[in-house]
């Protein structure tokens, strides 16, 4: 399965974006799909996760502003981002991994495993 993100661009503070992650094939029956972001000089951090039980996981700093979702019929995952802040700037990656990866690490701080088997190339979000 290959992943490709889209939807990143420059946006003003307070604006909204919807990132998409298209999978080239149906995803495994049990999996964890996640969004990560990274800025130069810092480690990649987990932003949001969604498992096949529809349980969601979020970084504390984006709770109430971002929503992760899926459209299984389109093999596509989304990250709706509202009320964007300058600190949301970064390269955003979608990742597909084993089901239990969603329950590995600390989503509140973004310290989530990066052992996901599939990654997209990333899409840049700039908030200013």
Protein Blocks (a to p, Z undefined) as FASTA:
>chain_A
ZZddehiacddehiacddddddfbdcdfbdcdddddddehiacddfbdcdfkopacddfk
lgokaccdddfknopacdddehiafklgccdddddddfklmmgcjfknopacfkbfbdce
bjadddZZ
